Amino acid sequence: MKTSLPSPLKVFVVDESTLVRDRLTRHIGPDGAACIVGEAEDVETALKGIADTDAEAVVLDLRLIDSNGMDLLHALRGRTDPIVTIVLTNYASPVFREASVVAGADYFFDKTTEFDLAMETIARLAREKQHGTNGA
């Protein structure tokens, strides 16, 4: 009997900066446990892409083109299928952190000081998916 390997955690990246999206692409999933299935720089494109790719996690910034990450968090909160929401932003004051959590963020990280922690969290979520556990 042939056993199939678990599929990688499907991650969608939403950030206005191409440089940040490229950096995330380099850091997410080098071990194959996670993969980036799409990216966007605004809420409308993100929502369509997340739906089209069946993303299981989204990494988003609060500052986006013509919109903001809070709008995306609110839109994702209403989904019937669960998605892990990870805010990764330079707007990391306690006010933004609390507002993000209230809006539905599962995790909140400061781009400047917590980038590595955010990548470790994504890797952990991917490993948990691979092993059939759910610690989110």
C-alpha positions in Angstrom: 0.0 0.0 0.0 1.4 3.4 -1.0 1.2 6.2 1.6 1.1 9.8 0.4 3.1 12.5 2.2 1.0 15.2 3.9 0.5 18.3 1.8 2.5 21.4 2.8 0.8 24.2 4.7 -0.5 26.6 2.1 0.5 30.2 2.9 -0.8 33.3 1.2 1.3 36.5 1.7 -0.3 40.0 1.7 2.1 43.0 1.9 2.5 46.2 -0.2 6.2 45.7 -0.4 7.7 43.5 -3.1 10.9 43.2 -1.1 9.1 41.9 2.0 7.1 39.4 -0.1 10.3 38.2 -1.7 11.9 37.9 1.7 9.0 35.9 3.0 9.1 33.6 -0.1 12.8 32.8 0.7 12.0 32.1 4.4 8.7 30.2 4.3 8.9 26.5 3.5 12.6 25.7 2.7 12.0 22.3 4.3 8.9 21.6 2.2 6.5 21.7 5.2 5.0 25.0 4.0 4.7 26.7 0.6 3.5 30.1 -0.6 0.6 29.6 -2.9 0.0 33.3 -3.7 0.6 36.9 -2.9 -1.2 40.2 -3.1 -0.7 43.9 -2.1 -4.4 44.8 -1.5 -7.4 43.3 0.2 -9.5 42.6 -2.9 -6.7 40.7 -4.7 -5.9 38.9 -1.5 -9.4 37.7 -0.9 -9.7 36.4 -4.4 -6.3 34.7 -4.2 -6.9 33.2 -0.8 -10.2 31.7 -2.1 -8.7 30.5 -5.4 -5.7 28.8 -3.7 -7.5 27.3 -0.6 -4.8 28.9 1.5 -4.6 27.6 5.1 -2.7 30.6 6.5 -2.2 34.2 5.6 0.7 36.4 6.5 -0.4 40.1 6.2 0.8 43.6 6.9 -1.5 46.3 8.3 -0.4 48.7 5.5 -1.6 47.7 2.1 -2.1 49.4 -1.3 -5.5 51.3 -1.3 -6.6 49.4 1.9 -5.3 48.0 5.2 -4.8 44.7 6.9 -7.6 45.4 9.4 -10.1 45.2 6.5 -8.6 41.9 5.4 -8.7 40.5 9.0 -12.4 41.4 9.3 -13.2 39.8 5.9 -11.4 36.6 6.8 -13.0 36.4 10.3 -16.4 35.7 8.5 -15.1 32.7 6.6 -16.8 29.3 7.3 -13.5 27.4 6.7 -10.8 28.3 9.2 -7.6 30.1 8.1 -4.7 31.0 10.4 -4.1 34.8 10.3 -0.6 36.1 11.0 0.0 39.9 11.2 3.6 40.8 10.4 3.9 44.6 10.5 6.1 47.6 11.4 3.0 49.0 13.1 3.6 47.0 16.2 2.4 49.3 19.0 0.1 47.8 21.7 -2.8 49.6 20.1 -2.3 47.9 16.7 -1.6 44.6 18.4 -4.8 44.7 20.4 -6.9 45.9 17.5 -5.5 43.1 15.3 -6.4 40.4 17.8 -9.9 41.9 18.2 -10.2 41.9 14.4 -9.4 38.2 14.3 -5.6 37.8 14.1 -4.3 34.5 15.5 -0.7 35.9 15.7 0.9 39.3 15.7 4.6 40.0 15.0 6.8 43.1 14.7 8.6 42.9 11.3 11.7 44.6 12.8 12.2 42.6 16.0 10.1 39.4 15.6 10.6 38.4 12.0 12.4 35.2 13.0 9.8 34.4 15.6 7.1 34.7 12.9 9.0 32.3 10.6 9.4 29.9 13.5 5.7 30.1 14.2 4.9 29.3 10.5 7.3 26.4 10.5 5.7 25.1 13.7 2.2 25.3 12.2 3.4 23.5 9.1 5.0 20.7 11.2 1.8 20.4 13.2 -0.1 20.0 10.0 2.3 17.4 8.7 1.9 15.4 11.9 -1.8 15.9 12.1 -1.8 18.0 15.3 -3.4 21.4 15.7 -1.9 23.8 18.1 -3.0 27.1 16.5 
